[in-house]
Every structure is written in structure tokens, then in C-alpha cells.
């Protein structure tokens, strides 16, 4: 275990992070994207009546982003929000959001590119509306098939004066470059796109499901670095690629693949700073990363399988068997 940890630590300069996959020709694909910026609307609220009117027009802001159900009554809820929006600290969030995201044209274009790619792979795809706001670090994202809501103040990055209160390894996802990837990963894991066999409760089935979601998101955002999608540091992503044979050996030795225990699966697939069962430097969620490698191996050996066909394939065991995934020993 100690030797593996040292090797993992030294692997950060290996330069093995994967960058771009093939960008499909989307020059003839036009989409009707509704992108609405509510930062100014919230900043310009003067009265409680205006606040009530906004929340009435946007009930998902009220119920999901600002969590109306967490308050005893409407009066307490509106008073709290009104006070929040007129707090000098909230002015700082507004200012920094404008500084980081500007007029949000770049963010809008990122969504547009991702949705054009989705339209390429799924011709019947109808883009959801996208709405952005500043919530006061209340709720980060809402994603459905018809609507995406983004609290941009969550994604200001390490230079922000105020950040979500959570562990550092979880904070990695809250950077400007991860807004669109986070949404696409949520689409990629959703059963609407990612078919799975509910009866298969093995760790391998979960690994393949996550692997398909990463493969999906990567193709919707072809040049997004793997480290952004995985929320790994450069050291962690390069170490994972450089020593995947050792990672795989540990998974086999520990009989992880066909484990159905939630506790065991959590150790290898859940949110943790490190997967200590593999090594002291091995990043958390390593089982998700391995699932991605299995899916890529499957697609490399099945060049006639389309992305949509992959996502429709619910049999994780079959994907694994046909992938031929078996990292060579160093």
C-alpha cells in the first residue's frame, strides 16, 4: 500500500490527461435556446411586493432554489429573502458574479454548443430553458428535461470572498468552468438517456452507469479536460491514468466488482477525499473513473456502436465482458 501511494504521488507529471474527443459537425444544427439572466432582476428588487411577484412568476426559484418549505410561513420566508438581498454581503456576491461571468454570453455559448452536440446525437432533443441568478449560496443547481437553473454565486471559484461551506475536495466542482459540465453529467446519469438494469445492484453496474455518464458528457463537451469532469487535481487524474493497472488489481483483490453492499460501494464510488482502500493518494470516486475507462474500452473495440446505442445498453455485465478492459501491468 505504501509503495502504491508513493508511486501515485510521483505520477503527477506524467502528462497523461486526455483532452479532446472528436467534435461532430454541427454547422447545420440550429437550436432555439432560451437563456435568461436574473442577476439584475434580483439586484434591482426594492420592495417585498416585487420579491413576491418575482417568486410567483418563477415558482421553482421559490420552491427549489430558495427552499420555501424550510420556512414556517410565507411571511418569515419573504422577510428572510428581502433581508438577504439587501445585505452588503449580498452586494459582494452580485459584484463578483458580474466580474467572473460578465454578461454571461460565454456561458450561454457553452450551453449552446453542448445542446447542439446533443441535438446531433439525439435529433429529437429539445433544449431546456436556462436561467441564472444569485441565490446567496442557497442552492446550486436545478436540472430537469425542460429547465436548468444555475446559482452562479456557487461557481465563482477559489478567488471569491464568499464560498459554499463544505470540504475542499467538494469545493473543487464550484468553479466557472464546471457550470455546464455539471449539468451535462446530470443529463448523462439520468435514466432518460442512461438505461440501466434496476435489478443489477452490483458495484460494477454502478461503475458502468457512471462511466456512461462521463462518456456522454465528454462527447457533449468534447474538449473539456477529464480533470474538470471528474473534479480531480492534475496529480490525481494523471496518477489514475498512469497506475490504472494497480487500481484495477486492488479492485479485483478486494472483490469489489460484484459487491452489493451499499457501504462497500460507497467506499469506492462515493464522495470521499481519498479511496484509502486503494492507496493514500488515490482520489475518491475511483470506481467511477474505472467505469469510464471500461466504457471507453468498450467503445474503442466496438467502433460501429453509436453513443446513443451505448447509452441504451442497460446490461452492464455485457459492456464489461465485451470491453476487454484489463490494464497492462507496469
C-alpha positions as CSV (number, residue, x, y, z in Angstrom):
1,X,0.0,0.0,0.0
2,X,2.8,2.4,0.9
3,X,4.7,1.8,-2.4
4,X,1.5,2.4,-4.3
5,X,0.9,5.7,-2.5
6,X,4.4,6.9,-3.3
7,X,4.0,5.9,-7.0
8,X,0.7,7.7,-7.1
9,X,2.2,10.8,-5.6
10,X,5.1,10.8,-8.1
11,X,2.8,10.4,-11.1
12,X,1.5,14.0,-11.3
13,X,4.0,15.0,-14.0
14,X,3.2,12.1,-16.3
15,X,1.1,14.3,-18.6
16,X,-1.4,11.6,-19.4
17,X,-4.6,13.5,-19.0
18,X,-6.9,13.1,-22.0
19,X,-8.2,16.3,-23.7
20,X,-10.4,16.3,-26.8
21,X,-12.6,13.7,-28.4
22,X,-14.0,14.1,-31.9
23,X,-16.2,17.1,-32.4
24,X,-19.2,16.3,-34.6
25,X,-20.1,18.6,-37.5
26,X,-22.8,20.8,-36.0
27,X,-22.6,23.6,-38.5
28,X,-26.1,22.9,-39.8
29,X,-27.6,22.4,-36.4
30,X,-29.6,25.3,-35.1
31,X,-31.3,25.3,-31.8
32,X,-33.7,27.6,-30.1
33,X,-32.1,28.3,-26.7
34,X,-33.8,30.4,-24.1
35,X,-31.2,31.8,-21.8
36,X,-32.4,34.2,-19.1
37,X,-30.2,36.2,-16.7
38,X,-32.0,37.1,-13.5
39,X,-28.9,38.6,-11.7
40,X,-30.1,42.1,-12.5
41,X,-33.7,41.3,-11.6
42,X,-32.8,40.2,-8.2
43,X,-30.3,43.0,-7.6
44,X,-33.0,45.6,-8.6
45,X,-35.7,44.3,-6.2
46,X,-36.7,47.1,-4.0
47,X,-39.9,46.0,-2.2
48,X,-41.3,42.8,-0.7
49,X,-44.1,43.1,-3.2
50,X,-41.7,43.0,-6.1
51,X,-40.0,40.0,-4.5
52,X,-43.3,38.2,-4.1
53,X,-44.2,39.0,-7.8
54,X,-40.8,37.5,-9.0
55,X,-41.2,34.3,-6.9
56,X,-44.8,33.9,-8.2
57,X,-43.6,34.1,-11.8
58,X,-40.7,31.7,-11.0
59,X,-42.1,29.1,-8.6
60,X,-39.0,26.9,-8.9
61,X,-36.9,29.7,-7.7
62,X,-39.2,29.9,-4.7
63,X,-39.6,26.2,-4.0
64,X,-36.3,24.7,-5.1
65,X,-33.6,27.3,-5.1
66,X,-34.7,29.3,-2.1
67,X,-36.4,26.3,-0.4
68,X,-39.7,27.8,0.7
69,X,-40.6,24.5,2.6
70,X,-37.8,25.1,5.0
71,X,-39.6,28.2,6.5
72,X,-42.6,28.1,8.8
73,X,-44.7,30.5,6.8
74,X,-44.6,32.9,3.8
75,X,-44.0,36.0,6.0
76,X,-40.9,34.6,7.5
77,X,-39.7,33.4,4.1
78,X,-40.2,36.7,2.4
79,X,-38.7,38.7,5.2
80,X,-35.6,36.5,5.2
81,X,-35.1,36.8,1.5
82,X,-35.7,40.5,1.5
83,X,-33.2,41.0,4.2
84,X,-30.7,38.8,2.4
85,X,-31.0,40.6,-0.9
86,X,-30.3,44.0,0.9
87,X,-27.4,42.8,2.9
88,X,-24.0,44.3,1.9
89,X,-22.5,40.8,1.7
90,X,-25.1,40.0,-1.0
91,X,-23.8,43.1,-2.9
92,X,-20.4,41.4,-2.9
93,X,-21.8,38.2,-4.4
94,X,-23.6,40.3,-7.1
95,X,-20.4,42.2,-7.9
96,X,-18.2,39.1,-8.0
97,X,-20.7,37.2,-10.2
98,X,-20.7,40.0,-12.7
99,X,-16.9,40.2,-12.6
100,X,-16.5,36.4,-13.2
101,X,-19.3,35.8,-15.6
102,X,-19.6,39.2,-17.3
103,X,-22.7,39.5,-19.5
104,X,-22.9,35.6,-19.5
105,X,-22.5,35.4,-23.2
106,X,-19.7,32.9,-22.9
107,X,-21.7,30.8,-20.5
108,X,-24.7,30.9,-22.9
109,X,-22.4,29.8,-25.8
110,X,-21.1,26.9,-23.8
111,X,-24.7,25.7,-23.2
112,X,-25.5,26.3,-26.9
113,X,-22.5,24.2,-28.0
114,X,-23.4,21.4,-25.6
115,X,-27.0,21.4,-26.8
116,X,-26.1,21.5,-30.4
117,X,-23.9,18.4,-29.8
118,X,-26.9,16.7,-28.0
119,X,-29.1,17.6,-31.0
120,X,-26.5,15.8,-33.2
121,X,-26.6,12.6,-31.2
122,X,-30.3,12.9,-30.3
123,X,-32.2,14.6,-33.2
124,X,-35.4,14.8,-31.1
125,X,-33.7,16.6,-28.3
126,X,-35.4,19.9,-27.2
127,X,-33.0,22.2,-25.3
128,X,-34.2,23.2,-21.8
129,X,-34.5,26.8,-20.9
130,X,-31.5,28.1,-18.9
131,X,-32.0,30.6,-16.1
132,X,-29.2,32.1,-14.0
133,X,-29.3,34.0,-10.7
134,X,-27.5,34.8,-7.5
135,X,-29.1,33.0,-4.6
136,X,-26.9,33.9,-1.7
137,X,-25.3,30.4,-1.7
138,X,-28.7,28.8,-1.1
139,X,-28.9,26.0,-3.7
140,X,-26.5,25.4,-6.6
141,X,-28.4,23.8,-9.4
142,X,-31.8,22.6,-10.6
143,X,-31.7,20.4,-13.7
144,X,-34.8,18.9,-15.5
145,X,-35.6,18.0,-19.1
146,X,-37.2,21.4,-19.6
147,X,-35.3,23.8,-17.3
148,X,-31.9,24.4,-15.9
149,X,-31.4,26.9,-13.0
150,X,-27.9,27.9,-12.0
151,X,-26.9,29.9,-8.9
152,X,-23.8,31.5,-10.3
153,X,-22.5,32.6,-6.9
154,X,-21.7,29.0,-6.1
155,X,-19.3,28.9,-9.1
156,X,-17.1,31.9,-8.5
157,X,-14.0,29.8,-7.8
158,X,-11.3,30.0,-5.2
159,X,-10.8,33.8,-5.5
160,X,-14.3,34.5,-4.3
161,X,-14.8,36.3,-0.9
162,X,-17.7,34.0,0.0
163,X,-17.9,30.3,-1.0
164,X,-20.1,27.4,-0.1
165,X,-19.4,25.9,3.3
166,X,-18.1,22.4,2.5
167,X,-14.9,20.4,2.4
168,X,-12.2,21.4,0.0
169,X,-12.5,18.3,-2.1
170,X,-16.2,19.1,-2.7
171,X,-15.5,22.7,-3.4
172,X,-13.5,21.8,-6.5
173,X,-16.6,21.5,-8.5
174,X,-17.6,25.0,-7.8
175,X,-15.6,26.9,-10.4
176,X,-16.8,28.8,-13.5
177,X,-15.6,26.1,-16.0
178,X,-17.7,23.5,-14.3
179,X,-21.2,25.0,-14.6
180,X,-22.1,23.4,-18.0
181,X,-20.2,20.1,-17.3
182,X,-22.1,19.6,-14.1
183,X,-25.4,20.0,-15.9
184,X,-24.3,17.6,-18.7
185,X,-23.2,15.0,-16.2
186,X,-26.6,15.1,-14.6
187,X,-28.2,14.5,-18.0
188,X,-25.7,11.7,-18.6
189,X,-26.7,9.8,-15.4
190,X,-30.4,10.4,-15.9
191,X,-32.4,7.3,-16.9
192,X,-33.9,9.3,-19.8
193,X,-30.6,8.9,-21.5
194,X,-28.7,6.3,-19.5
195,X,-30.5,3.0,-19.4
196,X,-29.7,0.6,-16.6
197,X,-31.0,-2.7,-15.2
198,X,-32.6,-1.8,-11.9
199,X,-32.2,-5.4,-10.7
200,X,-28.4,-5.3,-11.0
201,X,-27.2,-3.8,-7.8
202,X,-23.5,-4.6,-8.1
203,X,-20.7,-2.1,-7.8
204,X,-19.8,-3.0,-11.4
205,X,-23.3,-1.9,-12.6
206,X,-22.8,1.4,-10.8
207,X,-19.3,1.8,-12.2
208,X,-20.6,1.3,-15.8
209,X,-23.5,3.7,-15.3
210,X,-21.2,6.4,-14.1
211,X,-18.8,5.6,-16.9
212,X,-21.5,6.0,-19.4
213,X,-22.4,9.4,-17.9
214,X,-18.8,10.6,-18.2
215,X,-18.6,9.3,-21.8
216,X,-21.8,11.1,-22.6
217,X,-20.7,14.4,-21.0
218,X,-17.3,14.3,-22.7
219,X,-18.9,14.0,-26.1
220,X,-21.3,16.8,-25.5
221,X,-18.3,19.0,-24.4
222,X,-15.6,17.4,-26.5
223,X,-12.6,19.4,-25.2
224,X,-13.5,19.6,-21.6
225,X,-10.5,18.2,-19.6
226,X,-11.1,14.9,-17.8
227,X,-10.0,16.6,-14.6
228,X,-12.9,19.1,-14.9
229,X,-15.5,16.4,-15.4
230,X,-14.1,14.2,-12.6
231,X,-13.2,17.1,-10.3
232,X,-9.7,15.7,-9.8
233,X,-6.5,17.6,-9.5
234,X,-3.9,17.2,-12.3
235,X,-1.9,15.0,-10.0
236,X,-4.9,12.7,-9.3
237,X,-6.0,12.4,-12.9
238,X,-2.5,11.7,-14.2
239,X,-1.9,9.3,-11.4
240,X,-5.1,7.4,-12.2
241,X,-4.1,7.0,-15.8
242,X,-0.5,6.1,-15.0
243,X,-1.3,3.5,-12.5
244,X,-4.7,2.1,-13.5
245,X,-3.2,-1.4,-13.5
246,X,-2.6,-1.1,-9.8
247,X,-6.0,0.4,-9.2
248,X,-7.6,-2.4,-11.1
249,X,-5.6,-5.0,-9.2
250,X,-6.8,-3.6,-5.9
251,X,-10.4,-3.7,-7.1
252,X,-10.0,-7.4,-8.1
253,X,-8.1,-8.3,-4.9
254,X,-10.8,-6.7,-2.8
255,X,-13.6,-8.4,-4.7
256,X,-15.3,-5.1,-5.4
257,X,-16.9,-5.6,-8.8
258,X,-19.8,-7.8,-7.7
259,X,-20.3,-6.4,-4.3
260,X,-23.8,-5.2,-3.5
261,X,-23.3,-3.8,0.0
262,X,-24.1,0.0,-0.1
263,X,-21.3,0.6,2.5
264,X,-18.7,-1.1,0.3
265,X,-19.8,0.6,-2.9
266,X,-19.7,4.0,-1.1
267,X,-16.0,3.4,-0.3
268,X,-15.1,3.1,-4.0
269,X,-17.8,5.2,-5.8
270,X,-19.0,7.7,-3.2
271,X,-17.8,11.2,-2.4
272,X,-14.6,10.9,-0.4
273,X,-11.4,12.9,-0.4
274,X,-9.4,9.6,-0.9
275,X,-10.1,6.0,-1.7
276,X,-7.8,4.7,1.1
277,X,-8.7,1.1,0.3
278,X,-6.6,1.6,-2.9
279,X,-3.9,3.9,-1.6
280,X,-3.3,7.0,0.5
281,X,-3.0,9.2,-2.6
282,X,-5.8,7.6,-4.6
283,X,-8.7,10.0,-5.2
284,X,-12.2,9.4,-4.1
285,X,-14.8,8.0,-6.5
286,X,-12.1,6.0,-8.2
287,X,-14.7,3.4,-9.1
288,X,-16.5,6.0,-11.3
289,X,-13.2,6.7,-13.1
290,X,-12.6,3.0,-13.7
291,X,-16.1,2.7,-15.0
292,X,-15.3,5.4,-17.5
293,X,-12.2,3.5,-18.6
294,X,-14.3,0.3,-19.1
295,X,-16.8,2.2,-21.2
296,X,-14.1,3.8,-23.3
297,X,-12.5,0.4,-23.9
298,X,-15.9,-1.0,-24.9
299,X,-16.4,1.8,-27.4
300,X,-12.8,1.6,-28.8
301,X,-13.4,-2.1,-29.5
302,X,-16.9,-1.5,-31.0
303,X,-16.4,1.3,-33.5
304,X,-19.8,0.8,-35.0
305,X,-21.7,1.3,-31.8
306,X,-23.0,4.9,-31.6
307,X,-23.2,7.0,-28.4
308,X,-26.9,6.7,-28.2
309,X,-26.7,2.9,-28.6
310,X,-24.2,2.8,-25.8
311,X,-26.5,4.8,-23.6
312,X,-29.4,2.5,-24.5
313,X,-27.4,-0.6,-23.5
314,X,-28.6,-1.4,-20.0
315,X,-26.6,-4.7,-19.4
316,X,-23.5,-3.5,-17.5
317,X,-22.1,-7.1,-17.4
318,X,-22.2,-7.3,-21.1
319,X,-20.5,-4.0,-21.6
320,X,-17.8,-5.1,-19.2
321,X,-17.3,-8.5,-20.8
322,X,-17.1,-7.1,-24.3
323,X,-14.8,-4.2,-23.3
324,X,-11.8,-6.4,-22.9
325,X,-10.7,-4.0,-20.2
326,X,-7.6,-5.3,-18.4
327,X,-4.9,-2.7,-17.8
328,X,-1.4,-4.0,-18.6
329,X,1.0,-4.3,-15.7
330,X,3.7,-1.7,-15.5
